[in-house]
Amino acid sequence: MDIKQLRYFIAIAEEGSLSAAAQRVNVAQPSLSQHVLTLERELGVQLLQRSSRGVSLTESGNILQAHALDIVQRLDTAIEVVRQSGSEPMGDVSFGLPSSVSMVLSVPLAETIRIDLPKVRFRAIEAMSGFIQTWLEEMSIDIGILYDVSSIRHLNHTLLMTEELHFFSAADAWPFDTDPGSPVSLAELANVELVLPSPHHGLRTMIDRFARTAGVRLNVATEMDALSQIKAMVARGSGHTILAPAAALDFVERGQLVMGRIVEPQMMRPVFLVRNPAKPMTQASREVERVTLEVIGDLIRRGIWQALENHTSPSI
C-alpha cells in the first residue's frame, strides 16, 4: 500500500463512481479498478460494493477511508511545513473568530497580514464559539479565539485580554431615570426586555452564569444569534442587550446606541488565543499569531478595543 493508492481510494469514496474518480485523478478507469483490487487483496477484505448506480463503501472501506484521509492530510501538512521552513512565510492560515471579535479585529488584521506577510493566504472565519472549538479539535482551522476554555483539555490557550461587558440601548429608549449611558446594576436589568443570543451561544452562557451567581432573573424577551440583527433591533428601540464594547463600536460611533457600564457586579470576560498542539505549526501560522498580538495591542492602546491587555508572552 502506498500514498498514491490511498489518494485514489479517497477519490473513489468521495465521488461514489469509478468513472468520476478516474476523471478526478486523471487515471484510466481500468487502472483505477486494478488499484482497488490490489488493495483488497493486500488487506484481505472487500472495500467497495459495486452496483449499477456506482460504488459504495463497505464497513471495511469506511474504516480505510477515515485512516486514509488522516494519513494524506498529515503528509500534505508535513510537506507544507518542510517547504516553508527557512523561507519567507507562505501558505494558508485559517483563523476562527467569534462575531464580536471579528467586528473589530478581522479587517485591521487582514490588512496588516496583506502588507507584512504578502505570501500568506489568510482566511478569517466568523462563527459562534462552539463551532470554533469543534474546528480546532478537528484541526480544520489553524488558530481560534474563544472566551471560555473551562471545558478544554487538550487545546493550548493563552489569555489575550479581559473585556468588560456593557448594557446597550437606543438613546431615546433608555429604560432608567438616569442619563443615557450611566452605570446600571445587574439587578436593574431584571426589569428591562433583553435581546440576547440563544443559550448555546458563549456570550449568553456567560451572562446567565453572572445572573445566577447574583441571584438575578433576567427578562430575555427575544433570542437572536446574529450580532448584526441584535444591534439593529436594539437601535430601533425594540429591546436592550448586553455586549462587549468592541461588538457594537460601529453603532455607538454613529449614535445609534449608547452603552453603560454594568456594576454590582462587573461582568468581565476573558479572551483567549487557542490552537490545537496536534496540528503542526507552520511558519505562516506562527507569524499570523505574532501579527495578531501586535494588532490587538495597538487596537487596545488606541481605545478602539476597550479591554485590559494581558502582557504575558504567548505560550502556545
C-alpha positions in Angstrom: 0.0 0.0 0.0 1.3 3.5 -0.9 0.1 7.1 -0.7 -0.9 7.1 -4.3 -3.3 4.2 -3.8 -4.8 5.9 -0.7 -5.4 9.1 -2.7 -7.1 7.1 -5.4 -9.3 5.3 -2.9 -10.3 8.6 -1.3 -11.3 9.9 -4.7 -13.5 6.8 -5.3 -15.1 7.0 -1.9 -15.9 10.7 -2.3 -17.1 10.5 -5.9 -19.1 7.3 -5.5 -18.2 6.3 -9.0 -15.1 4.8 -10.6 -15.5 6.8 -13.8 -15.9 10.1 -11.9 -12.9 9.3 -9.7 -10.8 8.3 -12.7 -11.5 11.8 -14.2 -10.7 13.5 -11.0 -7.3 11.8 -10.5 -6.6 11.7 -14.3 -6.1 7.9 -14.4 -7.8 5.4 -16.8 -10.7 3.7 -15.2 -9.4 0.1 -15.7 -6.1 1.1 -14.0 -8.1 2.6 -11.1 -10.1 -0.6 -10.7 -6.9 -2.6 -10.6 -5.6 -0.4 -7.8 -8.7 -1.1 -5.8 -8.4 -4.9 -6.4 -4.7 -4.8 -5.3 -5.7 -3.0 -2.1 -8.5 -5.6 -1.4 -6.1 -8.5 -2.0 -3.4 -6.9 0.2 -5.8 -6.2 3.1 -7.9 -9.4 2.7 -11.2 -7.5 2.8 -13.8 -6.1 0.3 -13.7 -2.4 0.3 -16.4 -1.5 -2.3 -19.9 -2.6 -3.1 -20.5 -2.3 -6.9 -23.9 -1.7 -8.4 -25.5 -0.2 -11.5 -25.7 3.1 -9.6 -21.9 3.3 -8.9 -19.9 2.1 -5.9 -20.4 2.4 -2.1 -18.1 1.6 0.8 -18.3 -1.5 2.8 -17.7 -1.3 6.6 -14.0 -2.0 5.9 -14.0 0.6 3.2 -15.3 3.2 5.6 -12.6 2.4 8.1 -9.9 2.7 5.4 -11.3 6.0 4.2 -11.1 7.5 7.7 -7.5 6.5 8.1 -6.6 7.4 4.6 -7.9 10.9 5.0 -5.9 11.3 8.2 -2.7 9.9 6.6 -3.0 12.1 3.5 -3.7 15.2 5.5 -0.7 14.7 7.8 1.6 14.0 4.8 0.4 17.1 3.0 0.9 19.2 6.2 4.4 17.7 6.6 5.3 18.6 3.0 4.0 22.2 3.5 5.8 22.7 6.8 9.1 21.5 5.3 8.7 23.6 2.2 8.1 26.7 4.4 11.0 26.1 6.8 13.8 28.6 6.4 12.0 30.7 3.8 9.6 33.7 3.8 6.3 32.8 5.5 3.8 31.5 2.9 0.8 29.3 2.7 -2.7 29.1 4.1 -3.7 30.2 7.6 -7.3 29.9 8.8 -8.5 31.8 11.9 -11.8 31.3 13.7 -13.2 34.5 15.1 -16.4 35.0 17.2 -18.7 37.7 15.8 -17.9 40.3 18.5 -14.1 39.8 17.9 -14.4 39.8 14.1 -16.2 43.1 14.3 -13.1 44.9 15.5 -10.2 42.6 14.6 -10.7 41.0 11.2 -10.3 44.0 8.9 -7.1 45.5 10.5 -5.6 42.1 11.0 -6.2 41.1 7.3 -4.8 44.4 6.1 -1.7 44.1 8.3 -1.1 40.5 7.1 -1.6 41.6 3.5 1.3 44.1 3.9 3.6 42.3 6.3 3.1 38.7 5.1 2.3 39.0 1.4 2.7 35.3 0.6 0.3 34.2 3.4 -3.2 33.4 2.3 -5.3 34.5 5.3 -8.8 33.3 5.9 -10.9 34.8 8.7 -13.9 32.6 9.6 -16.6 34.2 11.7 -18.6 31.8 13.8 -20.0 31.0 17.2 -17.6 29.8 19.8 -18.9 26.3 19.8 -18.2 25.8 16.1 -14.7 27.4 16.5 -13.8 24.9 19.3 -15.0 22.0 17.2 -13.0 23.1 14.2 -9.9 23.5 16.4 -10.4 20.0 17.8 -10.9 18.6 14.3 -7.8 20.6 13.1 -9.7 22.1 10.3 -8.6 25.6 11.3 -5.1 26.8 12.5 -6.0 29.3 15.2 -9.1 30.4 17.0 -10.3 32.9 19.6 -12.5 31.6 22.5 -14.0 33.2 25.6 -14.5 30.0 27.7 -11.7 27.4 28.0 -13.1 25.7 31.1 -14.1 22.6 29.1 -10.9 22.5 27.0 -8.4 19.7 27.9 -6.1 19.2 25.0 -6.0 22.6 23.3 -3.4 25.2 24.2 -4.6 28.6 25.1 -3.2 32.0 26.0 -5.0 34.8 27.7 -5.0 37.9 25.3 -7.2 40.3 27.3 -10.2 40.8 29.5 -13.3 42.7 28.3 -16.0 44.3 30.4 -19.5 43.7 29.2 -21.8 46.7 28.9 -25.5 47.4 28.7 -26.7 48.8 25.4 -29.8 50.8 24.5 -31.1 53.2 21.9 -30.6 56.7 23.4 -34.3 57.6 23.2 -35.3 54.2 24.7 -33.0 54.4 27.8 -35.1 52.5 30.4 -33.9 54.1 33.6 -34.3 57.5 35.3 -30.6 58.2 34.9 -28.9 59.9 31.9 -28.3 57.6 28.9 -25.0 55.8 29.3 -25.0 55.9 33.1 -23.8 52.8 35.0 -26.5 50.3 35.8 -26.6 47.4 38.2 -27.2 43.8 37.1 -30.3 43.8 39.4 -31.8 46.7 37.4 -31.6 44.8 34.2 -34.2 42.3 35.5 -36.8 45.0 34.8 -36.0 45.5 31.1 -36.6 43.4 28.0 -33.4 42.0 26.7 -32.4 40.8 23.2 -29.7 38.1 23.7 -28.2 35.2 21.9 -29.7 31.7 22.5 -28.4 29.6 25.4 -25.9 27.6 23.3 -24.0 30.8 22.5 -20.9 31.5 24.6 -21.9 35.1 25.4 -25.3 34.0 26.6 -23.8 31.2 28.8 -21.6 33.8 30.4 -24.4 36.3 31.0 -26.6 33.6 32.5 -23.8 32.5 34.8 -23.3 36.0 36.2 -27.1 36.4 36.7 -27.4 33.1 38.6 -24.5 34.0 40.8 -26.0 37.4 41.6 -29.5 35.9 42.1 -31.0 37.9 39.2 -33.6 36.6 36.8 -33.2 38.4 33.5 -36.1 39.0 31.2 -34.9 37.7 27.8 -37.7 38.7 25.5 -36.0 37.8 22.3 -33.3 35.4 21.4 -31.2 36.1 18.3 -27.8 34.6 17.4 -26.8 37.1 14.7 -24.9 40.0 16.2 -25.9 42.5 13.4 -29.6 41.8 14.0 -29.3 42.2 17.8 -27.8 45.6 17.3 -30.3 46.6 14.7 -33.2 45.6 16.8 -31.9 47.4 19.9 -31.1 50.5 17.8 -34.8 50.6 16.8 -35.8 50.7 20.4 -37.2 47.2 20.4 -35.3 45.9 23.4 -31.9 46.2 25.0 -28.8 44.0 25.1 -25.5 43.1 26.8 -22.4 43.1 24.7 -18.7 43.8 24.8 -18.0 47.4 23.6 -16.0 46.2 20.6 -19.0 44.3 19.3 -21.1 47.5 19.0 -18.4 50.1 18.3 -19.9 50.9 14.9 -23.4 51.6 16.2 -22.1 53.7 19.2 -19.9 55.8 16.9 -22.9 56.5 14.7 -25.0 57.5 17.7 -27.5 54.6 17.1 -26.7 53.0 20.5 -25.5 54.2 23.9 -23.7 52.0 26.4 -23.5 52.0 30.2 -21.2 50.0 32.4 -22.7 47.2 34.4 -21.8 47.3 38.1 -22.7 45.2 41.1 -21.2 43.0 39.8 -18.9 44.0 36.9 -19.2 41.4 34.1 -15.7 40.6 32.9 -15.0 38.3 30.0 -11.5 36.7 29.2 -10.4 36.4 25.6 -8.1 33.5 24.7 -6.0 32.7 21.6 -6.3 28.9 21.1 -4.7 26.3 18.9 -4.5 22.5 18.7 -1.0 21.2 19.6 -1.6 18.2 17.4 -1.8 20.4 14.3 1.8 21.2 13.1 2.6 24.9 13.4 3.7 26.3 10.1 5.9 29.4 9.9 3.0 31.2 8.4 0.6 30.4 11.3 3.3 31.4 13.8 3.7 34.8 12.1 0.0 35.3 11.9 -0.1 34.8 15.7 2.6 37.3 16.2 0.9 39.9 14.0 -2.4 39.2 15.8 -0.9 40.1 19.2 0.6 43.3 17.7 -2.7 44.4 16.1 -4.7 43.6 19.2 -2.2 45.6 21.4 -2.5 48.5 19.0 -6.3 48.5 19.0 -6.4 48.4 22.8 -3.8 51.2 23.2 -5.7 53.4 20.7 -9.0 52.8 22.6 -10.7 51.1 19.7 -10.9 47.9 21.6 -11.9 48.6 25.2 -10.2 45.8 27.1 -7.4 45.2 29.6 -4.5 43.8 27.7 -2.6 40.7 29.0 1.1 41.4 28.9 2.2 37.8 29.3 4.0 36.3 26.3 2.0 33.7 24.4 2.8 30.1 25.4 1.1 28.3 22.6 
